[in-house]
Amino acid sequence: MPGDCQLGPAAATALVPGDALGRDETIGAALACMGGRYGTIILVVDGEGRLAGIASEGDLRKAILKGYGLTTPLAEVMNTD
């Protein structure tokens, strides 16, 4: 079902609230978690559940347009600034 988010082990213990995925999760997994919700941001956490970066829907769409695939890890396209 769109919007269902299967959180990985890193995100399950995230120290930050909201939709969170681990750095090794994919662009496709992040888009599935967003489920078409406009303006959604996914929090990207490290192996200890600390915030490592964010990925917005726009960031992920731009990455795809640049040639990144749905299996690309979020660590390659997330914002860390």
Secondary structure, 3 states (H helix, E strand, C coil): CCCCCCCCHHHHCCCCCCCEEECCCEHHHHHHHHCCCCCCEEEEECCCCCEEEEEEHHHHHHHHHCCCCCCCEHHHCCECC
